[in-house]
């Protein structure tokens, strides 16, 4: 059986899964390939000798009215799921 995809996304980190989600929301058949056994990219954790290590901790957040909010709406997520600091 031959499988056909409209797009192949290389990398299952934040960017890769976001790109795949946007393409899939437009009805495309997507294949995601990653070198690791689990998705997550630089947001992955590793456990060695019972100690959990964040490989590349990332901190940051979208600004109000940014393209991030457009993406949330495109993917059918509710804005209420986002936590925003009080501007005061």
Secondary structure by P-SEA (a helix, b strand, c coil): cbbbbccccccccaaaaaaaaaaaaabbbbbbbbcccccccccbbbbccccccccbbbbbbbccccaaaaaaaaaccccccccccccc
